[in-house]
């Protein structure tokens, strides 16, 4: 454990934290035979469904397409389809090439009130489309499906966003 001593002259709040603070300086991931104990999620056939994700969210997903012919991600006004045969990502009405990097596809998706944005493989491609805010209802299911084979989901992070848009006036 490392130690940090606060100096009250650095910040007014530091006076309340004038005692030493213990910080972890080393982290270790437990493994069994060199393999992480919490493996990635592999699924085939039945889709992965998260029933109540916010309509306004940030989605970060990384998957190994494996033997899947197509990976589909859907939510309120979001329809992403990655196709293995062409290495293309169809995003509502747009199509961009997305070739797996080191065997994985990474997508960063922002679903805001006025827009949908997708960034692939750390900034390789960016695509944007308007969103019909009148069709937002608060929460909807997020569905991830693999067709034609198995896909391995390495990471999935969903973060709710607070929109800068004021709430709609109800009549």
Rosetta constraint file for C-alpha pairs under 8 A:
AtomPair CA 1 CA 22 HARMONIC 6.39 0.50
AtomPair CA 1 CA 23 HARMONIC 5.75 0.50
AtomPair CA 1 CA 24 HARMONIC 5.01 0.50
AtomPair CA 1 CA 25 HARMONIC 5.65 0.50
AtomPair CA 1 CA 26 HARMONIC 7.65 0.50
AtomPair CA 2 CA 22 HARMONIC 6.09 0.50
AtomPair CA 2 CA 23 HARMONIC 5.31 0.50
AtomPair CA 2 CA 24 HARMONIC 6.26 0.50
AtomPair CA 2 CA 25 HARMONIC 5.81 0.50
AtomPair CA 3 CA 20 HARMONIC 6.55 0.50
AtomPair CA 3 CA 21 HARMONIC 5.92 0.50
AtomPair CA 3 CA 22 HARMONIC 5.09 0.50
AtomPair CA 3 CA 23 HARMONIC 6.15 0.50
AtomPair CA 4 CA 20 HARMONIC 5.90 0.50
AtomPair CA 4 CA 21 HARMONIC 5.50 0.50
AtomPair CA 4 CA 22 HARMONIC 6.80 0.50
AtomPair CA 4 CA 23 HARMONIC 7.53 0.50
AtomPair CA 5 CA 18 HARMONIC 7.09 0.50
AtomPair CA 5 CA 19 HARMONIC 6.77 0.50
AtomPair CA 5 CA 20 HARMONIC 4.79 0.50
AtomPair CA 5 CA 21 HARMONIC 6.54 0.50
AtomPair CA 6 CA 14 HARMONIC 6.25 0.50
AtomPair CA 6 CA 17 HARMONIC 6.64 0.50
AtomPair CA 6 CA 18 HARMONIC 5.41 0.50
AtomPair CA 6 CA 19 HARMONIC 7.05 0.50
AtomPair CA 6 CA 20 HARMONIC 6.82 0.50
AtomPair CA 6 CA 21 HARMONIC 7.97 0.50
AtomPair CA 7 CA 11 HARMONIC 7.74 0.50
AtomPair CA 7 CA 14 HARMONIC 6.47 0.50
AtomPair CA 7 CA 15 HARMONIC 7.66 0.50
AtomPair CA 7 CA 18 HARMONIC 6.80 0.50
AtomPair CA 8 CA 12 HARMONIC 6.51 0.50
AtomPair CA 8 CA 13 HARMONIC 7.46 0.50
AtomPair CA 8 CA 14 HARMONIC 4.67 0.50
AtomPair CA 8 CA 15 HARMONIC 4.69 0.50
AtomPair CA 8 CA 17 HARMONIC 7.98 0.50
AtomPair CA 8 CA 18 HARMONIC 6.56 0.50
AtomPair CA 9 CA 14 HARMONIC 7.51 0.50
AtomPair CA 10 CA 14 HARMONIC 6.96 0.50
AtomPair CA 11 CA 15 HARMONIC 7.71 0.50
AtomPair CA 13 CA 17 HARMONIC 7.01 0.50
AtomPair CA 14 CA 18 HARMONIC 6.00 0.50
AtomPair CA 29 CA 36 HARMONIC 7.39 0.50
AtomPair CA 30 CA 36 HARMONIC 6.69 0.50
AtomPair CA 30 CA 37 HARMONIC 6.89 0.50
AtomPair CA 31 CA 35 HARMONIC 5.19 0.50
AtomPair CA 31 CA 36 HARMONIC 4.66 0.50
AtomPair CA 31 CA 37 HARMONIC 5.64 0.50
AtomPair CA 32 CA 36 HARMONIC 6.61 0.50
AtomPair CA 32 CA 37 HARMONIC 6.56 0.50
AtomPair CA 40 CA 152 HARMONIC 6.49 0.50
AtomPair CA 40 CA 153 HARMONIC 5.89 0.50
AtomPair CA 40 CA 154 HARMONIC 4.90 0.50
AtomPair CA 40 CA 155 HARMONIC 7.49 0.50
AtomPair CA 41 CA 152 HARMONIC 5.66 0.50
AtomPair CA 41 CA 153 HARMONIC 5.09 0.50
AtomPair CA 41 CA 154 HARMONIC 6.53 0.50
AtomPair CA 42 CA 150 HARMONIC 6.84 0.50
AtomPair CA 42 CA 151 HARMONIC 5.77 0.50
AtomPair CA 42 CA 152 HARMONIC 4.17 0.50
AtomPair CA 42 CA 153 HARMONIC 5.97 0.50
AtomPair CA 43 CA 47 HARMONIC 7.53 0.50
AtomPair CA 43 CA 48 HARMONIC 7.77 0.50
AtomPair CA 43 CA 146 HARMONIC 7.53 0.50
AtomPair CA 43 CA 150 HARMONIC 5.79 0.50
AtomPair CA 43 CA 151 HARMONIC 5.94 0.50
AtomPair CA 43 CA 152 HARMONIC 6.55 0.50
AtomPair CA 43 CA 153 HARMONIC 7.91 0.50
AtomPair CA 44 CA 145 HARMONIC 7.86 0.50
AtomPair CA 44 CA 146 HARMONIC 6.13 0.50
AtomPair CA 44 CA 147 HARMONIC 7.57 0.50
AtomPair CA 44 CA 149 HARMONIC 6.21 0.50
AtomPair CA 44 CA 150 HARMONIC 4.61 0.50
AtomPair CA 44 CA 151 HARMONIC 6.71 0.50
AtomPair CA 45 CA 145 HARMONIC 7.67 0.50
AtomPair CA 45 CA 146 HARMONIC 6.79 0.50
AtomPair CA 45 CA 147 HARMONIC 7.08 0.50
AtomPair CA 45 CA 149 HARMONIC 7.78 0.50
AtomPair CA 45 CA 150 HARMONIC 7.78 0.50
AtomPair CA 46 CA 145 HARMONIC 7.06 0.50
AtomPair CA 47 CA 143 HARMONIC 6.53 0.50
AtomPair CA 47 CA 144 HARMONIC 5.56 0.50
AtomPair CA 47 CA 145 HARMONIC 4.30 0.50
AtomPair CA 47 CA 146 HARMONIC 6.88 0.50
AtomPair CA 48 CA 143 HARMONIC 5.74 0.50
AtomPair CA 48 CA 144 HARMONIC 5.09 0.50
AtomPair CA 48 CA 145 HARMONIC 6.28 0.50
AtomPair CA 49 CA 141 HARMONIC 6.59 0.50
AtomPair CA 49 CA 142 HARMONIC 5.70 0.50
AtomPair CA 49 CA 143 HARMONIC 4.49 0.50
AtomPair CA 49 CA 144 HARMONIC 6.42 0.50
AtomPair CA 50 CA 141 HARMONIC 5.54 0.50
AtomPair CA 50 CA 142 HARMONIC 5.10 0.50
AtomPair CA 50 CA 143 HARMONIC 6.44 0.50
AtomPair CA 51 CA 140 HARMONIC 6.53 0.50
AtomPair CA 51 CA 141 HARMONIC 4.19 0.50
AtomPair CA 51 CA 142 HARMONIC 6.40 0.50
AtomPair CA 52 CA 139 HARMONIC 5.36 0.50
AtomPair CA 52 CA 140 HARMONIC 5.22 0.50
AtomPair CA 52 CA 141 HARMONIC 5.20 0.50
AtomPair CA 52 CA 142 HARMONIC 7.45 0.50
AtomPair CA 53 CA 57 HARMONIC 7.90 0.50
AtomPair CA 53 CA 139 HARMONIC 5.36 0.50
AtomPair CA 53 CA 140 HARMONIC 5.62 0.50
AtomPair CA 53 CA 141 HARMONIC 5.90 0.50
AtomPair CA 53 CA 142 HARMONIC 6.40 0.50
AtomPair CA 53 CA 158 HARMONIC 7.80 0.50
AtomPair CA 53 CA 160 HARMONIC 7.92 0.50
AtomPair CA 54 CA 138 HARMONIC 5.93 0.50
AtomPair CA 54 CA 139 HARMONIC 4.44 0.50
AtomPair CA 54 CA 140 HARMONIC 6.48 0.50
AtomPair CA 54 CA 160 HARMONIC 6.01 0.50
AtomPair CA 55 CA 75 HARMONIC 7.75 0.50
AtomPair CA 55 CA 76 HARMONIC 6.25 0.50
AtomPair CA 55 CA 111 HARMONIC 6.96 0.50
AtomPair CA 55 CA 112 HARMONIC 7.74 0.50
AtomPair CA 55 CA 136 HARMONIC 6.38 0.50
AtomPair CA 55 CA 137 HARMONIC 7.18 0.50
AtomPair CA 55 CA 138 HARMONIC 5.52 0.50
AtomPair CA 55 CA 139 HARMONIC 5.23 0.50
AtomPair CA 55 CA 140 HARMONIC 6.34 0.50
AtomPair CA 56 CA 110 HARMONIC 7.85 0.50
AtomPair CA 56 CA 111 HARMONIC 5.16 0.50
AtomPair CA 56 CA 112 HARMONIC 4.91 0.50
AtomPair CA 56 CA 113 HARMONIC 6.25 0.50
AtomPair CA 56 CA 138 HARMONIC 7.86 0.50
AtomPair CA 56 CA 160 HARMONIC 6.19 0.50
AtomPair CA 56 CA 161 HARMONIC 5.51 0.50
AtomPair CA 56 CA 162 HARMONIC 7.28 0.50
AtomPair CA 56 CA 163 HARMONIC 7.31 0.50
AtomPair CA 57 CA 110 HARMONIC 6.11 0.50
AtomPair CA 57 CA 111 HARMONIC 5.20 0.50
AtomPair CA 57 CA 112 HARMONIC 6.56 0.50
AtomPair CA 57 CA 158 HARMONIC 6.73 0.50
AtomPair CA 57 CA 159 HARMONIC 5.46 0.50
AtomPair CA 57 CA 160 HARMONIC 4.33 0.50
AtomPair CA 57 CA 161 HARMONIC 4.80 0.50
AtomPair CA 58 CA 108 HARMONIC 7.44 0.50
AtomPair CA 58 CA 109 HARMONIC 5.74 0.50
AtomPair CA 58 CA 110 HARMONIC 4.61 0.50
AtomPair CA 58 CA 111 HARMONIC 6.19 0.50
AtomPair CA 58 CA 157 HARMONIC 7.96 0.50
AtomPair CA 58 CA 158 HARMONIC 5.76 0.50
AtomPair CA 58 CA 159 HARMONIC 5.03 0.50
AtomPair CA 58 CA 160 HARMONIC 6.33 0.50
AtomPair CA 58 CA 161 HARMONIC 6.61 0.50
AtomPair CA 59 CA 107 HARMONIC 7.88 0.50
AtomPair CA 59 CA 108 HARMONIC 5.82 0.50
AtomPair CA 59 CA 109 HARMONIC 4.94 0.50
AtomPair CA 59 CA 110 HARMONIC 6.38 0.50
AtomPair CA 59 CA 111 HARMONIC 7.99 0.50
AtomPair CA 59 CA 156 HARMONIC 7.30 0.50
AtomPair CA 59 CA 157 HARMONIC 5.74 0.50
AtomPair CA 59 CA 158 HARMONIC 4.67 0.50
AtomPair CA 59 CA 159 HARMONIC 6.47 0.50
AtomPair CA 60 CA 106 HARMONIC 7.49 0.50
AtomPair CA 60 CA 107 HARMONIC 5.88 0.50
AtomPair CA 60 CA 108 HARMONIC 4.56 0.50
AtomPair CA 60 CA 109 HARMONIC 6.29 0.50
AtomPair CA 60 CA 155 HARMONIC 7.58 0.50
AtomPair CA 60 CA 156 HARMONIC 5.75 0.50
AtomPair CA 60 CA 157 HARMONIC 5.10 0.50
AtomPair CA 60 CA 158 HARMONIC 6.57 0.50
AtomPair CA 61 CA 106 HARMONIC 5.72 0.50
AtomPair CA 61 CA 107 HARMONIC 5.36 0.50
AtomPair CA 61 CA 108 HARMONIC 6.55 0.50
AtomPair CA 61 CA 153 HARMONIC 7.78 0.50
AtomPair CA 61 CA 154 HARMONIC 7.72 0.50
AtomPair CA 61 CA 155 HARMONIC 5.49 0.50
AtomPair CA 61 CA 156 HARMONIC 4.49 0.50
AtomPair CA 61 CA 157 HARMONIC 6.45 0.50
AtomPair CA 62 CA 104 HARMONIC 6.61 0.50
AtomPair CA 62 CA 105 HARMONIC 5.59 0.50
AtomPair CA 62 CA 106 HARMONIC 4.27 0.50
AtomPair CA 62 CA 107 HARMONIC 6.42 0.50
AtomPair CA 62 CA 153 HARMONIC 6.28 0.50
AtomPair CA 62 CA 154 HARMONIC 5.50 0.50
AtomPair CA 62 CA 155 HARMONIC 5.13 0.50
AtomPair CA 62 CA 156 HARMONIC 6.62 0.50
AtomPair CA 63 CA 104 HARMONIC 5.41 0.50
AtomPair CA 63 CA 105 HARMONIC 5.43 0.50
AtomPair CA 63 CA 106 HARMONIC 6.59 0.50
AtomPair CA 63 CA 151 HARMONIC 6.96 0.50
AtomPair CA 63 CA 152 HARMONIC 5.56 0.50
AtomPair CA 63 CA 153 HARMONIC 4.39 0.50
AtomPair CA 63 CA 154 HARMONIC 5.26 0.50
AtomPair CA 63 CA 155 HARMONIC 6.96 0.50
AtomPair CA 64 CA 100 HARMONIC 7.95 0.50
AtomPair CA 64 CA 103 HARMONIC 5.87 0.50
AtomPair CA 64 CA 104 HARMONIC 4.43 0.50
AtomPair CA 64 CA 105 HARMONIC 6.34 0.50
AtomPair CA 64 CA 151 HARMONIC 5.89 0.50
AtomPair CA 64 CA 152 HARMONIC 5.05 0.50
AtomPair CA 64 CA 153 HARMONIC 6.45 0.50
AtomPair CA 64 CA 154 HARMONIC 7.23 0.50
AtomPair CA 65 CA 69 HARMONIC 7.96 0.50
AtomPair CA 65 CA 70 HARMONIC 7.92 0.50
AtomPair CA 65 CA 71 HARMONIC 7.27 0.50
AtomPair CA 65 CA 84 HARMONIC 7.57 0.50
AtomPair CA 65 CA 103 HARMONIC 7.60 0.50
AtomPair CA 65 CA 104 HARMONIC 6.82 0.50
AtomPair CA 65 CA 105 HARMONIC 7.41 0.50
AtomPair CA 65 CA 150 HARMONIC 7.27 0.50
AtomPair CA 65 CA 151 HARMONIC 4.71 0.50
AtomPair CA 65 CA 152 HARMONIC 6.49 0.50
AtomPair CA 66 CA 149 HARMONIC 7.35 0.50
AtomPair CA 66 CA 150 HARMONIC 5.89 0.50
AtomPair CA 66 CA 151 HARMONIC 5.03 0.50
AtomPair CA 66 CA 152 HARMONIC 6.74 0.50
AtomPair CA 67 CA 148 HARMONIC 7.09 0.50
AtomPair CA 67 CA 149 HARMONIC 4.70 0.50
AtomPair CA 67 CA 150 HARMONIC 5.38 0.50
AtomPair CA 67 CA 151 HARMONIC 6.66 0.50
AtomPair CA 68 CA 84 HARMONIC 7.14 0.50
AtomPair CA 68 CA 146 HARMONIC 5.87 0.50
AtomPair CA 68 CA 147 HARMONIC 5.58 0.50
AtomPair CA 68 CA 148 HARMONIC 4.92 0.50
AtomPair CA 68 CA 149 HARMONIC 3.89 0.50
AtomPair CA 68 CA 150 HARMONIC 5.11 0.50
AtomPair CA 68 CA 151 HARMONIC 5.80 0.50
AtomPair CA 69 CA 83 HARMONIC 6.05 0.50
AtomPair CA 69 CA 84 HARMONIC 5.12 0.50
AtomPair CA 69 CA 85 HARMONIC 6.77 0.50
AtomPair CA 69 CA 146 HARMONIC 7.51 0.50
AtomPair CA 69 CA 147 HARMONIC 5.74 0.50
AtomPair CA 69 CA 148 HARMONIC 4.94 0.50
AtomPair CA 69 CA 149 HARMONIC 6.48 0.50
AtomPair CA 70 CA 81 HARMONIC 6.63 0.50
AtomPair CA 70 CA 82 HARMONIC 5.54 0.50
AtomPair CA 70 CA 83 HARMONIC 4.57 0.50
AtomPair CA 70 CA 84 HARMONIC 5.93 0.50
AtomPair CA 70 CA 146 HARMONIC 5.82 0.50
AtomPair CA 70 CA 147 HARMONIC 5.18 0.50
AtomPair CA 70 CA 148 HARMONIC 6.86 0.50
AtomPair CA 71 CA 81 HARMONIC 5.70 0.50
AtomPair CA 71 CA 82 HARMONIC 5.18 0.50
AtomPair CA 71 CA 83 HARMONIC 6.73 0.50
AtomPair CA 71 CA 144 HARMONIC 7.18 0.50
AtomPair CA 71 CA 145 HARMONIC 5.70 0.50
AtomPair CA 71 CA 146 HARMONIC 4.59 0.50
AtomPair CA 71 CA 147 HARMONIC 6.41 0.50
AtomPair CA 71 CA 151 HARMONIC 7.71 0.50
AtomPair CA 72 CA 79 HARMONIC 7.29 0.50
AtomPair CA 72 CA 80 HARMONIC 5.59 0.50
AtomPair CA 72 CA 81 HARMONIC 4.48 0.50
AtomPair CA 72 CA 82 HARMONIC 6.45 0.50
AtomPair CA 72 CA 143 HARMONIC 7.75 0.50
AtomPair CA 72 CA 144 HARMONIC 5.61 0.50
AtomPair CA 72 CA 145 HARMONIC 5.14 0.50
AtomPair CA 72 CA 146 HARMONIC 6.43 0.50
AtomPair CA 73 CA 78 HARMONIC 7.55 0.50
AtomPair CA 73 CA 79 HARMONIC 6.05 0.50
AtomPair CA 73 CA 80 HARMONIC 5.03 0.50
AtomPair CA 73 CA 81 HARMONIC 6.50 0.50
AtomPair CA 73 CA 142 HARMONIC 7.23 0.50
AtomPair CA 73 CA 143 HARMONIC 5.61 0.50
AtomPair CA 73 CA 144 HARMONIC 4.56 0.50
AtomPair CA 73 CA 145 HARMONIC 6.61 0.50
AtomPair CA 74 CA 78 HARMONIC 5.23 0.50
AtomPair CA 74 CA 79 HARMONIC 4.67 0.50
AtomPair CA 74 CA 80 HARMONIC 6.26 0.50
AtomPair CA 74 CA 142 HARMONIC 5.78 0.50
AtomPair CA 74 CA 143 HARMONIC 5.19 0.50
AtomPair CA 74 CA 144 HARMONIC 6.66 0.50
AtomPair CA 75 CA 79 HARMONIC 6.83 0.50
AtomPair CA 75 CA 140 HARMONIC 6.53 0.50
AtomPair CA 75 CA 141 HARMONIC 5.88 0.50
AtomPair CA 75 CA 142 HARMONIC 4.71 0.50
AtomPair CA 75 CA 143 HARMONIC 6.53 0.50
AtomPair CA 76 CA 136 HARMONIC 7.25 0.50
AtomPair CA 76 CA 140 HARMONIC 6.12 0.50
AtomPair CA 76 CA 141 HARMONIC 7.55 0.50
AtomPair CA 76 CA 142 HARMONIC 7.93 0.50
AtomPair CA 77 CA 131 HARMONIC 7.13 0.50
AtomPair CA 77 CA 132 HARMONIC 7.98 0.50
AtomPair CA 78 CA 91 HARMONIC 7.54 0.50
AtomPair CA 78 CA 92 HARMONIC 6.67 0.50
AtomPair CA 78 CA 116 HARMONIC 7.63 0.50
AtomPair CA 79 CA 90 HARMONIC 7.80 0.50
AtomPair CA 79 CA 91 HARMONIC 5.92 0.50
AtomPair CA 79 CA 92 HARMONIC 5.31 0.50
AtomPair CA 80 CA 89 HARMONIC 6.77 0.50
AtomPair CA 80 CA 90 HARMONIC 5.61 0.50
AtomPair CA 80 CA 91 HARMONIC 4.74 0.50
AtomPair CA 80 CA 92 HARMONIC 6.59 0.50
AtomPair CA 81 CA 89 HARMONIC 5.54 0.50
AtomPair CA 81 CA 90 HARMONIC 5.03 0.50
AtomPair CA 81 CA 91 HARMONIC 6.69 0.50
AtomPair CA 82 CA 87 HARMONIC 6.83 0.50
AtomPair CA 82 CA 88 HARMONIC 5.71 0.50
AtomPair CA 82 CA 89 HARMONIC 4.36 0.50
AtomPair CA 82 CA 90 HARMONIC 6.35 0.50
AtomPair CA 82 CA 98 HARMONIC 7.82 0.50
AtomPair CA 83 CA 87 HARMONIC 5.45 0.50
AtomPair CA 83 CA 88 HARMONIC 5.44 0.50
AtomPair CA 83 CA 89 HARMONIC 6.45 0.50
AtomPair CA 84 CA 88 HARMONIC 7.26 0.50
AtomPair CA 86 CA 97 HARMONIC 7.89 0.50
AtomPair CA 87 CA 97 HARMONIC 5.85 0.50
AtomPair CA 87 CA 98 HARMONIC 5.39 0.50
AtomPair CA 87 CA 99 HARMONIC 5.27 0.50
AtomPair CA 87 CA 100 HARMONIC 7.74 0.50
AtomPair CA 88 CA 95 HARMONIC 6.49 0.50
AtomPair CA 88 CA 96 HARMONIC 5.63 0.50
AtomPair CA 88 CA 97 HARMONIC 4.34 0.50
AtomPair CA 88 CA 98 HARMONIC 5.29 0.50
AtomPair CA 88 CA 99 HARMONIC 7.44 0.50
AtomPair CA 89 CA 95 HARMONIC 5.54 0.50
AtomPair CA 89 CA 96 HARMONIC 5.35 0.50
AtomPair CA 89 CA 97 HARMONIC 6.06 0.50
AtomPair CA 89 CA 98 HARMONIC 5.97 0.50
AtomPair CA 90 CA 94 HARMONIC 5.72 0.50
AtomPair CA 90 CA 95 HARMONIC 4.39 0.50
AtomPair CA 90 CA 96 HARMONIC 6.67 0.50
AtomPair CA 91 CA 95 HARMONIC 6.04 0.50
AtomPair CA 94 CA 127 HARMONIC 7.63 0.50
AtomPair CA 96 CA 125 HARMONIC 7.24 0.50
AtomPair CA 97 CA 125 HARMONIC 7.98 0.50
AtomPair CA 98 CA 105 HARMONIC 7.44 0.50
AtomPair CA 98 CA 120 HARMONIC 6.81 0.50
AtomPair CA 98 CA 121 HARMONIC 7.56 0.50
AtomPair CA 98 CA 125 HARMONIC 7.81 0.50
AtomPair CA 99 CA 105 HARMONIC 7.24 0.50
AtomPair CA 100 CA 104 HARMONIC 4.76 0.50
AtomPair CA 100 CA 105 HARMONIC 4.78 0.50
AtomPair CA 100 CA 106 HARMONIC 7.99 0.50
AtomPair CA 100 CA 121 HARMONIC 7.83 0.50
AtomPair CA 101 CA 105 HARMONIC 6.45 0.50
AtomPair CA 101 CA 121 HARMONIC 7.27 0.50
AtomPair CA 105 CA 120 HARMONIC 7.54 0.50
AtomPair CA 105 CA 121 HARMONIC 6.29 0.50
AtomPair CA 106 CA 120 HARMONIC 5.83 0.50
AtomPair CA 106 CA 121 HARMONIC 4.79 0.50
AtomPair CA 106 CA 122 HARMONIC 7.07 0.50
AtomPair CA 107 CA 118 HARMONIC 6.74 0.50
AtomPair CA 107 CA 119 HARMONIC 5.82 0.50
AtomPair CA 107 CA 120 HARMONIC 4.67 0.50
AtomPair CA 107 CA 121 HARMONIC 6.16 0.50
AtomPair CA 107 CA 122 HARMONIC 7.68 0.50
AtomPair CA 108 CA 118 HARMONIC 5.72 0.50
AtomPair CA 108 CA 119 HARMONIC 5.07 0.50
AtomPair CA 108 CA 120 HARMONIC 6.36 0.50
AtomPair CA 108 CA 122 HARMONIC 7.83 0.50
AtomPair CA 109 CA 116 HARMONIC 7.33 0.50
AtomPair CA 109 CA 117 HARMONIC 5.61 0.50
AtomPair CA 109 CA 118 HARMONIC 4.50 0.50
AtomPair CA 109 CA 119 HARMONIC 6.40 0.50
AtomPair CA 110 CA 115 HARMONIC 7.95 0.50
AtomPair CA 110 CA 116 HARMONIC 5.77 0.50
AtomPair CA 110 CA 117 HARMONIC 5.05 0.50
AtomPair CA 110 CA 118 HARMONIC 6.51 0.50
AtomPair CA 111 CA 115 HARMONIC 6.32 0.50
AtomPair CA 111 CA 116 HARMONIC 4.72 0.50
AtomPair CA 111 CA 117 HARMONIC 6.57 0.50
AtomPair CA 112 CA 116 HARMONIC 6.17 0.50
AtomPair CA 112 CA 131 HARMONIC 7.94 0.50
AtomPair CA 112 CA 161 HARMONIC 7.44 0.50
AtomPair CA 112 CA 163 HARMONIC 6.66 0.50
AtomPair CA 113 CA 131 HARMONIC 6.74 0.50
AtomPair CA 113 CA 132 HARMONIC 7.73 0.50
AtomPair CA 113 CA 133 HARMONIC 5.46 0.50
AtomPair CA 113 CA 136 HARMONIC 7.88 0.50
AtomPair CA 113 CA 163 HARMONIC 6.63 0.50
AtomPair CA 113 CA 165 HARMONIC 7.29 0.50
AtomPair CA 114 CA 130 HARMONIC 5.88 0.50
AtomPair CA 114 CA 131 HARMONIC 5.01 0.50
AtomPair CA 114 CA 132 HARMONIC 6.70 0.50
AtomPair CA 114 CA 133 HARMONIC 6.00 0.50
AtomPair CA 115 CA 128 HARMONIC 7.05 0.50
AtomPair CA 115 CA 129 HARMONIC 5.75 0.50
AtomPair CA 115 CA 130 HARMONIC 4.34 0.50
AtomPair CA 115 CA 131 HARMONIC 4.63 0.50
AtomPair CA 116 CA 128 HARMONIC 5.75 0.50
AtomPair CA 116 CA 129 HARMONIC 5.27 0.50
AtomPair CA 116 CA 130 HARMONIC 6.15 0.50
AtomPair CA 116 CA 131 HARMONIC 6.21 0.50
AtomPair CA 117 CA 126 HARMONIC 7.25 0.50
AtomPair CA 117 CA 127 HARMONIC 5.77 0.50
AtomPair CA 117 CA 128 HARMONIC 4.50 0.50
AtomPair CA 117 CA 129 HARMONIC 6.54 0.50
AtomPair CA 118 CA 125 HARMONIC 7.99 0.50
AtomPair CA 118 CA 126 HARMONIC 5.70 0.50
AtomPair CA 118 CA 127 HARMONIC 5.36 0.50
AtomPair CA 118 CA 128 HARMONIC 6.56 0.50
AtomPair CA 119 CA 123 HARMONIC 5.54 0.50
AtomPair CA 119 CA 124 HARMONIC 7.17 0.50
AtomPair CA 119 CA 125 HARMONIC 5.66 0.50
AtomPair CA 119 CA 126 HARMONIC 4.54 0.50
AtomPair CA 119 CA 127 HARMONIC 6.67 0.50
AtomPair CA 120 CA 124 HARMONIC 5.67 0.50
AtomPair CA 120 CA 125 HARMONIC 5.33 0.50
AtomPair CA 120 CA 126 HARMONIC 6.63 0.50
AtomPair CA 121 CA 125 HARMONIC 7.49 0.50
AtomPair CA 132 CA 136 HARMONIC 7.53 0.50
AtomPair CA 146 CA 150 HARMONIC 6.38 0.50
AtomPair CA 146 CA 151 HARMONIC 6.24 0.50
